[in-house]
């Protein structure tokens, strides 16, 4: 059977990337974190001084930066996953910082930014054999994906996951600030004009509030097998 496309959408800190990476490893597929691409644009804009806080945002100037931005993904043998490179620099850790998280939703809502990122995403997945996660993968980027998942989880559980992630990386942030950031991102992602976060009509909902990583992976692998989508 030909290799398929798996699209995973959902809210922030639902474990989309964790599941996508595990599925890609199991199937021997490529993995692309579409959110990392928007984070790279955000990071670049911050470095150029175009984003200093949520009130200092210059979308027209950010668009002008797009020709300067090159994005690539390279497999990391240590983490068994792909790292994100911005103009040849590994920025996998830097794009996960709070400053980037606080501004990425408004950057991803810019029309020209989305056009460029979606073109890259479709090129990466044109031959199938890919697992991609994000906000509009099943609804817009790959509307014909053979398998679509829509992930969700309780807000407090998502907040704890993101808080633990920051803490593990030595980033000191208040739990309440993390929760407010998630709530704000949820609103921005679901209400933006350009390809908002929505559940594709044929997506399968996965609420992993009470599931371990192993349990959710097992569930989706069984789902893929039941749909006779497994490749040799």
LOTOR-73981 format. One record per residue (C-alpha): residue in one letter; x, y, z. Coordinates in steps of 0.1 Angstrom, whole numbers, plus 2048, in hexadecimal, padded with zeros to 3 digits. Example, Ala and Ser with C-alpha at 12.3 -4.5 7.8 and 13.67 -1.06 7.14 Angstrom:
REM residues 2
A87B7D384E;S8897F5847;
END
This chain:
REM residues 232
X800800800;X80C8237F8;X818838815;X7FD84E824;X7FA871832;X7F1875857;X7E4897862;X7E289F887;X7D28BF892;X7C88CC8B5;X7CD8E58D1;X7EE8EF8E0;X7FF8D68F8;X7E98B98EE;X8078A48E6;X8038A68C0;X8288A78BA;X82E88A8D2;X8158748C1;X82087F89E;X8448778A5;X83B8558B4;X82584C896;X83F85787D;X85984188E;X84182388F;X83882786A;X85A83285E;X84B852852;X858876851;X84C88D86C;X8468B2868;X83C8C9884;X8298E5871;X8278FA891;X84D8FB892;X84D90C871;X83792987D;X84C92A89D;X86B92F887;X85B94D876;X85195B898;X8759568A5;X884967887;X86C98488B;X8769878B0;X89A9878A7;X8959A288E;X8839B88A8;X8619B6897;X8519A58B6;X85A9B38D8;X83A9AA8EA;X8169A38E2;X8109C88DB;X82E9CC8C4;X8249B98A5;X82B9C3881;X81C9AA869;X8259BD84A;X8499BE854;X84899985D;X83C99183A;X85A9A382B;X87198B83E;X86296B82E;X87B96A811;X89796982B;X88A94B83C;X894927833;X88690A847;X8938E6848;X88F8C785E;X8AB8AF866;X8A988E878;X8B988E89B;X8C786C8A3;X8C88748C8;X8A487E8CC;X8988678AF;X8858858A1;X8898A2889;X8988C3894;X88D8E4885;X8A78FA874;X8A291F86C;X8BB92A851;X8D290D85A;X8D0913880;X8C18F9897;X8A790C8AA;X8938EF8B7;X8978FB8DC;X8949208D6;X87391E8C3;X86390D8E2;X86A92B8F9;X84D93F908;X85495E8F4;X84E94B8D4;X8309388E1;X8209598EB;X8229678C8;X82194A8B0;X7FA94A8AC;X7F996E89F;X816967888;X80594887A;X7E695C873;X7F8972859;X7EC968836;X80E969824;X81F956840;X80593A83D;X807939817;X82D933819;X82B91A835;X80F906825;X822904804;X8408F6816;X82A8DD829;X8198D080A;X83A8CC7F8;X8478B8815;X8298A1815;X82189E7F0;X82C87A7EE;X81C86E80E;X82F85B829;X82C878841;X81D880863;X8178A6867;X8088B7885;X7FA8DB888;X7DA8EF888;X7CD8EB865;X7DE8CD857;X7BF8B7852;X7A88D484A;X7BE8E7832;X7E18DB82B;X7D88B7824;X7B28B5820;X7B5893810;X7CB88382A;X7C385F830;X7C3863855;X7B9882869;X7BB88688E;X7AE8A38A3;X7BE8A48C6;X7B18B58E5;X7B58B390A;X7AA8C592A;X7B88E892D;X7C78E394F;X7D88C3944;X7E68D4925;X7F28F193B;X8048D8952;X8158C7935;X8218E8926;X82C8F4949;X8408D494E;X8508D892C;X85C8FB934;X8698F0957;X87C8D3948;X88E8EB931;X89790394D;X87E91D943;X86D92D961;X84993795A;X82A939970;X81091E96C;X7F5939969;X80894A94D;X80B92A93A;X7E592493D;X7DD947931;X7F4942914;X7E392190A;X7C093190D;X7CB94E8F8;X7DB9378DE;X7BB9228DD;X7A79418D6;X7BF94F8BC;X7C292D8AA;X79C9278A8;X79294B89F;X7AD955886;X7A195E863;X7BC949851;X7B5924854;X7AA922879;X7AD90488F;X78E8EE887;X7878CA889;X7858BC865;X7648AA85F;X77588985A;X78F88C876;X78E874894;X78E8868B5;X7A887A8CF;X7A48888F2;X7C487E904;X7BD88F925;X7BF86D937;X7D585A91F;X7FA853922;X811858904;X812832900;X7ED82E902;X7E68498E8;X80083A8D0;X7F18188D4;X7CE8258CD;X7D98368AD;X7ED8198A1;X7CF8038A6;X7BA81D894;X7D181C876;X7D17F7875;X7AB7F6877;X7A980E85A;X7C17F7847;X7D9814842;X7F880384E;X814800834;X82D7E5831;
END
